[in-house]
């Protein structure tokens, strides 16, 4: 595992200017990317959000050694999902064709497909039957495959095992227990109670959606109708807002993304943390004050098990891709069994291949795999919408206001329902 990542901002590993080589015509065709422009083979770029565990570039070197005429160059964008999305869409709208393969958040497939930025793919070209079932759905839009699942994700609750053991307590199985322990135990150790990703960005949309789902609520129905306004949504948003009001969610957490929250936990400043599985490796590694002192359990809900949002990313071929055949082959390589194994062992990211979750050697190395598999299988997707960006921005803004105590949970849920309905009407 390589923890080469400098803390903080993403860095552009390689900004590639492509020497004018978008071939004209050719339209549909090609076994891998039906709609992509141009054809054939040659160098490609792969644009991705910040690779927090620094594993991807060495992995792509494996491909480059075997494909000297079809080299891939990694373009690493910022850590924050929203900033990455903004850079990708600016590029795609400009038609500059700088990004051939896009590693997109699972939440964006519908929007990128509806906008015509990514090309439909041939299902038979990729080993979809070997993947965990829920991930395949995140790669489809209106019944067609527009991307190939690459990494999956489900939220977990990290807890300080050393402290809970000393207090004779078990990790919380419900919000009530989490709240009690965070409120009463954390202050005795001079640390914060609970944090997640609460800065207004996609991470807050995830945390808020998980809170609503865990309380039994929904955001949008399958037909795009707004279904948010419910007692469950008020319970979910109320849980997060109350944490800040009563002090068991530290105020700094309102500025946390994944990395800031991981750092706070591994510096020993938090009793509980909601984060993705990648944080396990960092918190176990050198430089962590909590290595060997923490555990991870599935997310709790109000009275028992909670519901995680399904995270992760899919690989898509841009409609402006210069070499869609190579792009398709590279995607097949990145989703092959040996590379997917490395996604876990080198990248600490949850692979999409189901068999890896039952591999005894991997389970010994990553003891959370069986629990993670269950969480992924039970995770719920974010609302599917061709206007997903607007949906997410509305959720972030309103929930952040509620957590900052600018608006009570009831008013926040009413306001958010109204905003989501207005977005749906525009769609
Ligand atoms: C993780 C998830 C992704 C999610 C993002 C939010 O990267 O895999 O799906 O949108 O976090 O910050």
Boltz pocket constraint, residues with backbone or C-beta under 6 A from the ligand:
constraints:
  - pocket:
      binder: B
      contacts: [[A, 81], [A, 105], [A, 106], [A, 107], [A, 152], [A, 153], [A, 197], [A, 202], [A, 203], [A, 204], [A, 206], [A, 258], [A, 276], [A, 310], [A, 311], [A, 312], [A, 313]]
      max_distance: 6.0
